[in-house]
């Protein structure tokens, strides 16, 4: 009973703490002058409890101040010489519209704000001007002729297209900026000898699958195989990635044999009649045990070199090792099987297994190499 009361008390304290925190969060935002957050947190609270008095009071006080703040911000932007004044003005008006939609979809909020305002009509005439300023900023950035500015140009053209679909020739410039902003890498994977080409090809396919899946059209990095680069008549490569196995060894067998005599004491070996009574006879039993362990070892060394497509200078050079050991164990014995442990008996029931074919062994030691290669590629290109 005491434990139950204690748990109930702890639960009530936690519940009251959460309740107080949620009640006061909107008010705290209001007190520090963040009127938008005060409005949105009050709305969230009133959706759960339409009659929550503190949230109603906070919303009633914060909403007109929030509207005034963003309305003034929009007007100040329009009157300024800011490079993106129309875009900033639209963002300010959109913030007012977000509050309008939030309140309109909260029946309890209408008790505090009878008539929320929106600025959809004010935004309309600004979109053409915002599209024009973003378009011009994109052209200016694109003319600088470097990848980072081309990336900046792309996002400006995206903004222009968002404000006015098909504005001027923005679609054409979007493609041009995206192309110039994209780092183009040709990946050369050196084939392995013909005997292992099936597994080597599988490894190469996995690498290419990762590159094509993780670096899509939404990124500013694109990988090409030499065949893909030729098919699209790629005029140049920013970088060339060369992946090859510097060395590998497949199917090195090692057989280890161990012979030992094992014994066990106090094992019933029979019965004897003493004074007319049959009693068990105990003795030590033994067996000669031969255990075998066959290992087939495979390993390899992979090299990844990334060079600059123009200067051929080495940007990074990494090497990755991988190992795989296939193991087969079995045993044989002569003598009394009662001398053996359960584990030894189980081993004696096994037979020598045939190792996988070299193709499969090759594939196994490439798995840890792949698991090192992929993070290395991610790390190298994370800042591009």
Buried (B, 14 or more C-beta within 10 A) or exposed (E): EEEEEEEEEEEEEEEEEEEEEBBBBBBBBBEEEBBBBBBBBBBBBBBEEBEBEEBBBBBBBBBEBBBEBBBEBBEBBBEEEBEBBBBBBBBBBBBBBBBBEBBEEBEBBBBBBEEBBBBEEBBEEBBEBBBBBBBBBBBBBBEEEEBEBBBBBBBBBBBBBBBBEEBBEBEEBBEBBBEBBBBBBBBEBEEBEEEBBBBBEEBBEBBBEBBBEBBEEEEBBBBBBBEBBEEEEBEEBBBBBBBBBEEBBBBEEEEEEEEEEBEBEEBEEEEEEEEEEEEEEEEEBBBEBBBBBBBBBBBBBBBBBBBEBEEEEEEBEBEBBBEBBBEBBBBEBEBBEEBBEEEBEEBBEEEEEEBBEBBBBBBBBBEBBBEBBBEBBEEBBEEB
